[in-house]
Amino acid sequence: MQTTDALPLWLARETVADRLATAPGVVCCLDFDGVLAPIVDDPDAAAMPPALRERVVALRDRDSVRVAVVSGRELADLRDRIAVDGIAYAGNHGLERRVDDRRSVAPDARESRDAVSRVCDRLGDRLAHVPGVEIEDKGLTATVHVRGVPDDRTPEVERVVRDTVEETTADGPAMEIRDGKAIREVRPAVEWDKGRAVEQLAEAAPDGWLPLYVGDDVTDEDAFEALRERGDGLGVLVGERETAADYRIERQRDVRELLDLVVDAQGQ
């Protein structure tokens, strides 16, 4: 991963605002957990605050803005939590998408459903004795949540996940494990991720439109790298760490101000 010292966005506010305002349009792509919704201990309790919902709706209503939410969550779960019509959704890290009311699944991903289910069943048995571990079957992928696992038990969970995926892959489609914030993601080893999802959304937009991606997790680096390779987008990290993003904001609650910047730049 090519990393940079991402500049605090507010130190470059005028430069960013100018790029947003001079672009004929903006493809505004947003992660959910940690961006549109605060990170919480219970993933089922994650919710988008009303103020951010208002900004998403305001962006959707701009003729020169296309909004997409790109998340590791299952597509159906993501749509239920956002509940805003007229925007694009990419769930399971882009493996399944709903754009213009049409749902699509990445090539070669469908055949992994049974393998993912087997992994979840086996992990449920093998990790039942570990306190705090949660296993989420998302159809095309699975998430092992370790936020509530004692630190000294996390290596055990990682070993069991690795061994189980290797065992399941031996007699089925290839799968891989990706790390995230207090999670381990199990997904099909296919050439699709958040970066590919953002590229597809950007390519579908009119010429000259500016792709913007805002994310907080390690899995969002795929999108930041895709924009860096394109050379025509803006990546914004929520938080502070090594990243391929161009800019960063410190906290999730600062996302509202960032979206206001886009709304104002692409005003009617």
PyMOL commands that set and color helices and strands:
alter all, ss='L'
color gray80, all
select helices_A, chain A and resi 9-22+43-45+50-60+75-82+92-94+110-126+151-170+194-203+218-230+252-265
alter helices_A, ss='H'
color red, helices_A
select strands_A, chain A and resi 7-8+26-30+65-70+88-91+96-99+102-105+134-137+142-145+175-180+183-188+210-215+234-238+247-249
alter strands_A, ss='S'
color yellow, strands_A
deselect
rebuild
show_as cartoon
